[in-house]
Amino acid sequence: MITAHKTQTKLIQAELNGAASEKTLLMIHAQDHLMTAMSEQKLIEHMIRIVKKLAPKNEK
């Protein structure tokens, strides 16, 4: 995930600096998958924190 995010950042920065970038369906699809994975990772990490916080209360 870190490698994909770094690659995405490089591509965005290159385009911002004037480098031509071909927009392909594959690139758009890859971007969509990366953003979905990052969002789901954050959501799951948040859910784990909630479950850990509630677990001691449920053990009583």
Gaussian input, Z-matrix of N, CA and C with variables (Angstrom, degrees):
# hf/3-21g

backbone

0 1
 N
 C     1     B1
 C     2     B2     1     A1
 N     3     B3     2     A2     1     D1
 C     4     B4     3     A3     2     D2
 C     5     B5     4     A4     3     D3
 N     6     B6     5     A5     4     D4
 C     7     B7     6     A6     5     D5
 C     8     B8     7     A7     6     D6
 N     9     B9     8     A8     7     D7
 C    10    B10     9     A9     8     D8
 C    11    B11    10    A10     9     D9
 N    12    B12    11    A11    10    D10
 C    13    B13    12    A12    11    D11
 C    14    B14    13    A13    12    D12
 N    15    B15    14    A14    13    D13
 C    16    B16    15    A15    14    D14
 C    17    B17    16    A16    15    D15
 N    18    B18    17    A17    16    D16
 C    19    B19    18    A18    17    D17
 C    20    B20    19    A19    18    D18
 N    21    B21    20    A20    19    D19
 C    22    B22    21    A21    20    D20
 C    23    B23    22    A22    21    D21
 N    24    B24    23    A23    22    D22
 C    25    B25    24    A24    23    D23
 C    26    B26    25    A25    24    D24
 N    27    B27    26    A26    25    D25
 C    28    B28    27    A27    26    D26
 C    29    B29    28    A28    27    D27
 N    30    B30    29    A29    28    D28
 C    31    B31    30    A30    29    D29
 C    32    B32    31    A31    30    D30
 N    33    B33    32    A32    31    D31
 C    34    B34    33    A33    32    D32
 C    35    B35    34    A34    33    D33
 N    36    B36    35    A35    34    D34
 C    37    B37    36    A36    35    D35
 C    38    B38    37    A37    36    D36
 N    39    B39    38    A38    37    D37
 C    40    B40    39    A39    38    D38
 C    41    B41    40    A40    39    D39
 N    42    B42    41    A41    40    D40
 C    43    B43    42    A42    41    D41
 C    44    B44    43    A43    42    D42
 N    45    B45    44    A44    43    D43
 C    46    B46    45    A45    44    D44
 C    47    B47    46    A46    45    D45
 N    48    B48    47    A47    46    D46
 C    49    B49    48    A48    47    D47
 C    50    B50    49    A49    48    D48
 N    51    B51    50    A50    49    D49
 C    52    B52    51    A51    50    D50
 C    53    B53    52    A52    51    D51
 N    54    B54    53    A53    52    D52
 C    55    B55    54    A54    53    D53
 C    56    B56    55    A55    54    D54
 N    57    B57    56    A56    55    D55
 C    58    B58    57    A57    56    D56
 C    59    B59    58    A58    57    D57
 N    60    B60    59    A59    58    D58
 C    61    B61    60    A60    59    D59
 C    62    B62    61    A61    60    D60
 N    63    B63    62    A62    61    D61
 C    64    B64    63    A63    62    D62
 C    65    B65    64    A64    63    D63
 N    66    B66    65    A65    64    D64
 C    67    B67    66    A66    65    D65
 C    68    B68    67    A67    66    D66
 N    69    B69    68    A68    67    D67
 C    70    B70    69    A69    68    D68
 C    71    B71    70    A70    69    D69
 N    72    B72    71    A71    70    D70
 C    73    B73    72    A72    71    D71
 C    74    B74    73    A73    72    D72
 N    75    B75    74    A74    73    D73
 C    76    B76    75    A75    74    D74
 C    77    B77    76    A76    75    D75
 N    78    B78    77    A77    76    D76
 C    79    B79    78    A78    77    D77
 C    80    B80    79    A79    78    D78
 N    81    B81    80    A80    79    D79
 C    82    B82    81    A81    80    D80
 C    83    B83    82    A82    81    D81
 N    84    B84    83    A83    82    D82
 C    85    B85    84    A84    83    D83
 C    86    B86    85    A85    84    D84
 N    87    B87    86    A86    85    D85
 C    88    B88    87    A87    86    D86
 C    89    B89    88    A88    87    D87
 N    90    B90    89    A89    88    D88
 C    91    B91    90    A90    89    D89
 C    92    B92    91    A91    90    D90
 N    93    B93    92    A92    91    D91
 C    94    B94    93    A93    92    D92
 C    95    B95    94    A94    93    D93
 N    96    B96    95    A95    94    D94
 C    97    B97    96    A96    95    D95
 C    98    B98    97    A97    96    D96
 N    99    B99    98    A98    97    D97
 C   100   B100    99    A99    98    D98
 C   101   B101   100   A100    99    D99
 N   102   B102   101   A101   100   D100
 C   103   B103   102   A102   101   D101
 C   104   B104   103   A103   102   D102
 N   105   B105   104   A104   103   D103
 C   106   B106   105   A105   104   D104
 C   107   B107   106   A106   105   D105
 N   108   B108   107   A107   106   D106
 C   109   B109   108   A108   107   D107
 C   110   B110   109   A109   108   D108
 N   111   B111   110   A110   109   D109
 C   112   B112   111   A111   110   D110
 C   113   B113   112   A112   111   D111
 N   114   B114   113   A113   112   D112
 C   115   B115   114   A114   113   D113
 C   116   B116   115   A115   114   D114
 N   117   B117   116   A116   115   D115
 C   118   B118   117   A117   116   D116
 C   119   B119   118   A118   117   D117
 N   120   B120   119   A119   118   D118
 C   121   B121   120   A120   119   D119
 C   122   B122   121   A121   120   D120
 N   123   B123   122   A122   121   D121
 C   124   B124   123   A123   122   D122
 C   125   B125   124   A124   123   D123
 N   126   B126   125   A125   124   D124
 C   127   B127   126   A126   125   D125
 C   128   B128   127   A127   126   D126
 N   129   B129   128   A128   127   D127
 C   130   B130   129   A129   128   D128
 C   131   B131   130   A130   129   D129
 N   132   B132   131   A131   130   D130
 C   133   B133   132   A132   131   D131
 C   134   B134   133   A133   132   D132
 N   135   B135   134   A134   133   D133
 C   136   B136   135   A135   134   D134
 C   137   B137   136   A136   135   D135
 N   138   B138   137   A137   136   D136
 C   139   B139   138   A138   137   D137
 C   140   B140   139   A139   138   D138
 N   141   B141   140   A140   139   D139
 C   142   B142   141   A141   140   D140
 C   143   B143   142   A142   141   D141
 N   144   B144   143   A143   142   D142
 C   145   B145   144   A144   143   D143
 C   146   B146   145   A145   144   D144
 N   147   B147   146   A146   145   D145
 C   148   B148   147   A147   146   D146
 C   149   B149   148   A148   147   D147
 N   150   B150   149   A149   148   D148
 C   151   B151   150   A150   149   D149
 C   152   B152   151   A151   150   D150
 N   153   B153   152   A152   151   D151
 C   154   B154   153   A153   152   D152
 C   155   B155   154   A154   153   D153
 N   156   B156   155   A155   154   D154
 C   157   B157   156   A156   155   D155
 C   158   B158   157   A157   156   D156
 N   159   B159   158   A158   157   D157
 C   160   B160   159   A159   158   D158
 C   161   B161   160   A160   159   D159
 N   162   B162   161   A161   160   D160
 C   163   B163   162   A162   161   D161
 C   164   B164   163   A163   162   D162
 N   165   B165   164   A164   163   D163
 C   166   B166   165   A165   164   D164
 C   167   B167   166   A166   165   D165
 N   168   B168   167   A167   166   D166
 C   169   B169   168   A168   167   D167
 C   170   B170   169   A169   168   D168
 N   171   B171   170   A170   169   D169
 C   172   B172   171   A171   170   D170
 C   173   B173   172   A172   171   D171
 N   174   B174   173   A173   172   D172
 C   175   B175   174   A174   173   D173
 C   176   B176   175   A175   174   D174
 N   177   B177   176   A176   175   D175
 C   178   B178   177   A177   176   D176
 C   179   B179   178   A178   177   D177

   B1=1.4493
   B2=1.5378
   B3=1.3145
   B4=1.4680
   B5=1.5258
   B6=1.3251
   B7=1.4668
   B8=1.5253
   B9=1.3208
   B10=1.4690
   B11=1.5216
   B12=1.3280
   B13=1.4641
   B14=1.5323
   B15=1.3328
   B16=1.4702
   B17=1.5232
   B18=1.3311
   B19=1.4616
   B20=1.5224
   B21=1.3026
   B22=1.4659
   B23=1.5259
   B24=1.3117
   B25=1.4616
   B26=1.5277
   B27=1.3327
   B28=1.4733
   B29=1.5279
   B30=1.3325
   B31=1.4625
   B32=1.5291
   B33=1.3127
   B34=1.4683
   B35=1.5229
   B36=1.3313
   B37=1.4640
   B38=1.5269
   B39=1.3304
   B40=1.4683
   B41=1.5286
   B42=1.3184
   B43=1.4647
   B44=1.5256
   B45=1.3221
   B46=1.4711
   B47=1.5314
   B48=1.3347
   B49=1.4634
   B50=1.5232
   B51=1.3320
   B52=1.4557
   B53=1.5103
   B54=1.3191
   B55=1.4633
   B56=1.5249
   B57=1.3202
   B58=1.4619
   B59=1.5282
   B60=1.3020
   B61=1.4541
   B62=1.5222
   B63=1.3239
   B64=1.4568
   B65=1.5248
   B66=1.3258
   B67=1.4599
   B68=1.5225
   B69=1.3159
   B70=1.4565
   B71=1.5197
   B72=1.3113
   B73=1.4510
   B74=1.5275
   B75=1.3190
   B76=1.4616
   B77=1.5302
   B78=1.3296
   B79=1.4696
   B80=1.5302
   B81=1.3139
   B82=1.4708
   B83=1.5266
   B84=1.3205
   B85=1.4639
   B86=1.5325
   B87=1.3239
   B88=1.4652
   B89=1.5209
   B90=1.3299
   B91=1.4692
   B92=1.5269
   B93=1.3112
   B94=1.4589
   B95=1.5268
   B96=1.3186
   B97=1.4697
   B98=1.5276
   B99=1.3161
   B100=1.4596
   B101=1.5218
   B102=1.3190
   B103=1.4633
   B104=1.5351
   B105=1.3332
   B106=1.4682
   B107=1.5273
   B108=1.3231
   B109=1.4651
   B110=1.5250
   B111=1.3405
   B112=1.4696
   B113=1.5245
   B114=1.3052
   B115=1.4623
   B116=1.5238
   B117=1.3246
   B118=1.4581
   B119=1.5209
   B120=1.3206
   B121=1.4602
   B122=1.5269
   B123=1.3199
   B124=1.4724
   B125=1.5204
   B126=1.3288
   B127=1.4575
   B128=1.5251
   B129=1.3264
   B130=1.4664
   B131=1.5226
   B132=1.3256
   B133=1.4712
   B134=1.5264
   B135=1.3230
   B136=1.4670
   B137=1.5317
   B138=1.3218
   B139=1.4646
   B140=1.5237
   B141=1.3178
   B142=1.4634
   B143=1.5239
   B144=1.3411
   B145=1.4719
   B146=1.5239
   B147=1.3115
   B148=1.4681
   B149=1.5212
   B150=1.3214
   B151=1.4695
   B152=1.5247
   B153=1.3398
   B154=1.4665
   B155=1.5221
   B156=1.3254
   B157=1.4533
   B158=1.5324
   B159=1.3152
   B160=1.4625
   B161=1.5201
   B162=1.3093
   B163=1.4573
   B164=1.5242
   B165=1.3305
   B166=1.4762
   B167=1.5251
   B168=1.2977
   B169=1.4715
   B170=1.5109
   B171=1.3272
   B172=1.4578
   B173=1.5284
   B174=1.3244
   B175=1.4609
   B176=1.5233
   B177=1.3145
   B178=1.4705
   B179=1.4946
   A1=109.31
   A2=116.59
   A3=119.84
   A4=110.43
   A5=116.94
   A6=120.78
   A7=110.59
   A8=116.78
   A9=120.74
   A10=110.46
   A11=117.01
   A12=120.59
   A13=111.15
   A14=116.84
   A15=120.12
   A16=111.03
   A17=116.38
   A18=120.67
   A19=110.37
   A20=116.55
   A21=121.54
   A22=110.28
   A23=116.95
   A24=121.60
   A25=111.08
   A26=116.81
   A27=120.75
   A28=111.20
   A29=116.40
   A30=120.39
   A31=111.51
   A32=116.49
   A33=120.74
   A34=110.50
   A35=117.06
   A36=120.46
   A37=111.42
   A38=116.91
   A39=120.49
   A40=110.13
   A41=116.65
   A42=119.76
   A43=111.01
   A44=116.82
   A45=120.37
   A46=111.52
   A47=116.09
   A48=121.14
   A49=112.92
   A50=116.32
   A51=120.07
   A52=116.43
   A53=118.06
   A54=120.46
   A55=109.32
   A56=115.88
   A57=120.07
   A58=109.27
   A59=115.75
   A60=120.47
   A61=108.91
   A62=115.97
   A63=119.96
   A64=108.64
   A65=115.80
   A66=120.34
   A67=108.10
   A68=116.38
   A69=120.61
   A70=109.43
   A71=115.44
   A72=120.26
   A73=110.30
   A74=116.73
   A75=121.11
   A76=111.03
   A77=117.05
   A78=120.14
   A79=111.05
   A80=116.55
   A81=120.25
   A82=109.83
   A83=116.47
   A84=121.20
   A85=110.83
   A86=116.49
   A87=120.93
   A88=110.63
   A89=116.79
   A90=121.61
   A91=110.01
   A92=116.32
   A93=121.30
   A94=110.84
   A95=116.26
   A96=119.99
   A97=111.50
   A98=117.25
   A99=120.22
   A100=110.93
   A101=116.78
   A102=119.86
   A103=110.81
   A104=117.04
   A105=120.50
   A106=110.60
   A107=116.80
   A108=120.94
   A109=111.07
   A110=116.59
   A111=120.06
   A112=110.75
   A113=116.61
   A114=120.96
   A115=110.97
   A116=116.56
   A117=120.07
   A118=111.73
   A119=117.62
   A120=120.31
   A121=110.35
   A122=116.52
   A123=119.58
   A124=111.12
   A125=116.93
   A126=120.82
   A127=110.62
   A128=117.39
   A129=121.19
   A130=110.81
   A131=117.84
   A132=120.41
   A133=110.21
   A134=116.97
   A135=121.31
   A136=110.20
   A137=117.05
   A138=120.90
   A139=111.13
   A140=117.39
   A141=121.02
   A142=110.29
   A143=116.68
   A144=119.49
   A145=111.17
   A146=117.43
   A147=121.37
   A148=110.44
   A149=117.29
   A150=121.17
   A151=110.42
   A152=117.26
   A153=120.11
   A154=111.45
   A155=116.36
   A156=120.44
   A157=110.69
   A158=117.55
   A159=122.10
   A160=112.64
   A161=119.55
   A162=123.99
   A163=113.06
   A164=120.16
   A165=119.18
   A166=111.91
   A167=119.64
   A168=122.68
   A169=110.71
   A170=117.99
   A171=121.96
   A172=112.53
   A173=117.73
   A174=121.42
   A175=112.14
   A176=117.99
   A177=121.12
   A178=112.32
   D1=-40.23
   D2=-179.60
   D3=-64.18
   D4=-42.94
   D5=179.24
   D6=-62.62
   D7=-43.18
   D8=179.46
   D9=-62.93
   D10=-42.08
   D11=-179.66
   D12=-66.44
   D13=-40.50
   D14=177.82
   D15=-63.96
   D16=-40.45
   D17=178.39
   D18=-64.18
   D19=-43.74
   D20=177.37
   D21=-58.80
   D22=-45.60
   D23=-179.89
   D24=-61.64
   D25=-43.27
   D26=178.14
   D27=-60.03
   D28=-44.21
   D29=-179.94
   D30=-63.31
   D31=-42.86
   D32=179.17
   D33=-64.73
   D34=-45.55
   D35=-179.85
   D36=-63.81
   D37=-39.35
   D38=178.80
   D39=-62.14
   D40=-43.35
   D41=179.36
   D42=-66.35
   D43=-39.31
   D44=177.57
   D45=-63.30
   D46=-29.29
   D47=179.29
   D48=-87.87
   D49=8.56
   D50=173.74
   D51=99.11
   D52=-1.18
   D53=178.65
   D54=-70.90
   D55=135.15
   D56=178.01
   D57=-68.13
   D58=141.65
   D59=-178.79
   D60=-135.57
   D61=126.16
   D62=178.77
   D63=-82.41
   D64=123.84
   D65=176.98
   D66=-88.30
   D67=115.11
   D68=179.52
   D69=-118.44
   D70=159.51
   D71=176.75
   D72=-60.75
   D73=-37.07
   D74=179.11
   D75=-62.57
   D76=-42.97
   D77=179.82
   D78=-66.36
   D79=-41.87
   D80=178.33
   D81=-63.15
   D82=-41.81
   D83=179.08
   D84=-64.02
   D85=-42.85
   D86=178.35
   D87=-62.84
   D88=-41.55
   D89=178.37
   D90=-61.06
   D91=-43.84
   D92=-179.99
   D93=-61.76
   D94=-44.51
   D95=179.34
   D96=-64.59
   D97=-41.65
   D98=-179.98
   D99=-62.84
   D100=-47.85
   D101=-177.63
   D102=-65.26
   D103=-37.77
   D104=177.45
   D105=-64.74
   D106=-44.88
   D107=-179.86
   D108=-62.15
   D109=-42.36
   D110=179.76
   D111=-65.01
   D112=-41.72
   D113=179.61
   D114=-65.01
   D115=-45.28
   D116=179.76
   D117=-65.90
   D118=-36.39
   D119=177.61
   D120=-61.03
   D121=-45.44
   D122=179.11
   D123=-63.23
   D124=-41.58
   D125=179.74
   D126=-63.12
   D127=-45.17
   D128=-179.22
   D129=-65.31
   D130=-40.88
   D131=177.31
   D132=-60.87
   D133=-40.20
   D134=178.15
   D135=-65.37
   D136=-42.56
   D137=179.24
   D138=-63.08
   D139=-39.47
   D140=178.94
   D141=-62.83
   D142=-42.87
   D143=177.73
   D144=-60.56
   D145=-40.95
   D146=179.52
   D147=-64.44
   D148=-46.46
   D149=-179.56
   D150=-61.68
   D151=-42.85
   D152=178.86
   D153=-63.96
   D154=-36.07
   D155=179.66
   D156=-69.58
   D157=-36.32
   D158=-178.24
   D159=-83.70
   D160=-24.56
   D161=-175.14
   D162=-54.68
   D163=-49.14
   D164=-179.78
   D165=-60.18
   D166=-33.92
   D167=179.37
   D168=-67.60
   D169=-34.90
   D170=-177.74
   D171=-79.05
   D172=-17.17
   D173=-178.15
   D174=-80.24
   D175=-14.77
   D176=-176.89
   D177=-75.92

